[in-house]
Amino acid sequence: MAQRTPSGALRDRRGRSASGTRLWTWLMLPGTLWMTGFLIASLILVATLALGTTDPLGNPRFGFNFDNIAAMADPAYRIVLLRSLGFALIACVVCLIVAYPVAYSIALHGGRFKNLLIAAIVVPFFANYLVRMYGWSVVLSDGGPVLKALRAVGLADGHTKILQSGVGVIAGLVYGFIVFMIIPLYAALERMDLSLIEAGRDLYGGPLRTFFFVTLPATRQGAAAGAVLVFLPAMGDFVSAQLMGGPDQIMIGNLIQDKFFQGQNWPLGSALTMLMMAVLFIGMLGYLRRTRKDEAEAAR
């Protein structure tokens, strides 16, 4: 009986690998085409509607009018856009600061309870987002447990408010999207070679220096992925600003909602949507370029 040569066995393995890759490609194709088709169709619809007008009854009419695009230069819209950008960026930073110790503790010190701890974090977020935000607004209200505790220890008085302020909006964004920061950080720390931490302690002599010079650079891709997953939905969120903010804390998502529903000005709402998507696209493009650069450096 003839024996296969090592080169023949290698070709067989490559053939099976290629067949498996083609199978997964065909399985992914229907869903990818479905999602891509609806994404492109909705983008075309919004973009064309942004060039339209409204009739006297407030119904949208397609056209070729740049008034809605020109309206984006209004200082009021620019202020709201910058405020939304600031809230989203601050929420990303706060999520990173809060989520990193949580992910680090679970990944490196969770032991056999890792899966249980991750489930304890993720499962509550399966509840409806609006319901969770209503609950969070009660917790942060003037008579809620947070302010009661702060008043009890002398860190707040009767005039201190969390709701109807920028702090309340950011607190809502952080609570709503922090799980999107914990999971990528946990995955990055879980994949990390622990011998690097031991070597870092020998080299740098302390846990703090080891964290900044070894652990943090090794998990920056997880941090970047978490920042994107938090920033994208936080930028367009309107529930936090509506429930926990005031007139001076409205975000671009609130403006879009108002134009589509209360204002009955779908073309202007579409133009605001395209403006927000342009900002999100720039952020996503920066993330993809950074990821590609990191992969190229790792391949060297």
N, C-alpha and C positions, 0 to 999 in steps of 0.2 A: 504493500500500500504506500503510495507516494506521500511524502510529508511536505507540508507547505513551508516555503522559505520565510524568513523573517520579513522580507520585503513584501511577500504576498499577504502575510497576515496584516501588515501595516496598511496595505491597499484596501483590504477587507474592512478594517476599522474605519478608515477614511470614508469608504463607500457607505457604511452604515451611518456614520455621523452626518454625511451629506444628505442621506435619505431622511434622517430624523429632522434635519434643519428644514428641508423642503416641506415635510409634513406640517411642522409648526407654522411655517409661512402660509400654507394654504388654509390652516385652521384660523389664523389671525386675519386673513384677508377679508372675509365678510364683515366682521365687526369694524375693521379699520375703514373699509369703504363706506359703511353706514355712517359712522361718526364723522368722517371727513366730508362726505356729501352734505350732511346737514349743517356742519360748521361753515362750509363754503357758501351754501345757500343762504344761511342766516346772515353772514357777513355781507353778501351782495345785497340782500334785502335792506339791511340797516344802512349800508353806504348809499344806496339809491334813494332811500327814504330821507336821508340827511339833506339831499338836494331838492326835496319837495317843498310843498307849502300846505297850508290848511285852508279849507273853505270856510264860509261864514258860520257853519255849524260846528266847526272844530274837527271835521273829518280830514284825515291825511290825503293829500293828492301828490302823486309822483310828478316830478318836473325836473328842471335843470336850473336851479336857483342857488346862488352861493351866499344868500343872506344868512343862513344858519351857520355856515362855516365862518363867515366874517364875524358873527356874534361871539365866537369863541375868544375873540380879543377883548371882550368886555372885562374890565378889572374885577367885577364881582365874580365871574366864573373863574378867573385866574386865581383869586384868593381862595375859593372853595377847592380848586384843584391842588394848590400848594398845601392847604390845610389837610386834605385827604392824604397827600403824599407824606406829610410830616407825621400824621397819626399812624399811618401804616409802617413807616420806618421805625418810629418809637416802639410800636407794638412788636416789631421784629426783634429789636434789641432787648426789650424786656423779656420776651419769650425765650430768647437765647440764654439770658442770664438765669432765668428761673428753670428752664428745661435742662440745662447742662448738668447741674448737680443731680437732678432726678435720674436722667439717663445714665450718668456715670455710676451712681450708686447701684442701680438695677443691673447694669451690664457687668460691672466688676465685683460687686459685693452681694448680688441678689441670690447667688447659689441656685438651689433647686426651686426657689420661689420666683425665678425670673418671669416665667410665663404667666404666673398668677398675678404678679405685680403689673405687668404690661396690660393684662386683661382688666385689672382694676382701674387702670387709667383710661383705656380705650372704650370699654363698654358704656360708661355714662354718656359718652359723646354720641352714642347711637340714638339718644333721645332727640326729639325735634329741636332744631336750633332756636326757633322762636320761643319755645317753652323754656329752654335753658336760659335764654336771655331775660325772660320775664322773672324767672327765679333769681337770677343774678342781680337784677334791678331791685328786688325786694331785699336781698342781702346788703346792698350798698345804699339803701334808702336812709333817710334821716333818722328813722326809728329802727333801723336794721342792726344786726349784731356787730357789724364792723365798727360803725360809729359809736355804738354803745361801749364797746371795749376800748376804743381810743379815748373816749371821754372819761372812762373809769380810771385810766392811767394818766390822765392829764395831758394827752397829746392832741386833744381836740376840745372845742367848746361848743356852745349851743348854736353858733353861727357857721360852724364848719359843715360844708356840703361836699359830697362826692358826685352825686347825680347832678345833672344840669351843668356839667363842667367838662373840660377836656380830659381831666383825670378819669372821670367816669366813662367816657367814650373809649379811652385807651384800655381801661380795666376790662371793659366789655370785649374789646378786640382780643386782648390777651387771653381771657377766659375762653372765648369762642374758638380760637385757633391754636392754642398752645400744644395740643396733641400732635399737630402737624410738624412741630419742632422736635418733640420728644422722640417720635418714632425714627426719623432719619438719624438723629444723634445716637440713639440706642443701637441702631443697625451698624453705624460706623464704629462705635466702641466695641460692639460684639465681634466684628471682623478684625479688630486691631490685634496685632501680635503683642502679647503681654510682656514678652522678653524685652521689647523696646522700652517699656516703663522701667523694668529692672535695670537695664543698661543706662537709662537716663538718670536714675537715682545715683548710680555709681559715678556718672560723669558730672552731673550738676550738683549733687550733694543734698538736695532738698526737694520735698514734694511740690512746692509752688513753682520752682524753676523747672522741674521736670514736666509739670503740667503745661507751662507756657512754651517750652522749647521742644517737647516730644509729643504729648497727648493732643494738644490743640492743633498743631500742624498736621498730625496724622488723621485727624477727624474733620478737617476743614471742609471736605466735600459734603459730609453729612450736615454740617452747619449751613453750608451754602444751599443745599437742597431744602433744608428746613426753612431758611429765610425766604426762599422763593415760594414755598407752599403756604407760608404765613402771609407774605406781602401781597400776593395776587388776590386772594379773596378779601383781605383786609382793606385793600385799596377801593374795592367796589362795594364794600358792606354799607348797608343803610340802617340795619336794625339797631346796632349799638348806638349810633348817633340819634336815632329816633326815640329810643327808650331811655338812654342814659345821658343824652346831651340836651342842649338848649338851642335857641335860634342862632347863637354864635358858634355852634359846633357842628353845623350841618356839613355833610360830606358830599362828594360828587354823586354817590349812589342815591342820596336823598333827592338831589336835583333831578336825576334821571327818572326816578320814581314819580316825582311831582309832575314832570313834563308829560309823562305817558298816561298818568291817571287823573290827577286833579287838574292840571293845566290843559289837558287835551291838545298838546302840541307835540305830536309824535315826531315831526321832522327835527325840531330843536332837540328833543330827547335823543334822537338817533345821532345827531351831531355830537352831543355830549358823550354818548356811548363810544363813538369813534375816537374822540379825544382821550378818553380813559383807556381804551384799548391800545392806542398808540403809546401811551406811557407804560402800560404793562408789557407791550412788545419790546420796548427798549430795555426794560429790566430783564425780561426773559432772554433777550439776545446777549446781554452782558453775562448772564449766568452760563449760557451755552458756550460762549467764547472762553470763559474762565475754566469750565469743565474740560473743554477740548485741550486747553493749554496744560492743565494738570495731567491729563492722560498722556499727552506727548512727553512731558517731563518724566512721568513714571515709566514710560517705555524705553527711555534712554538707558 
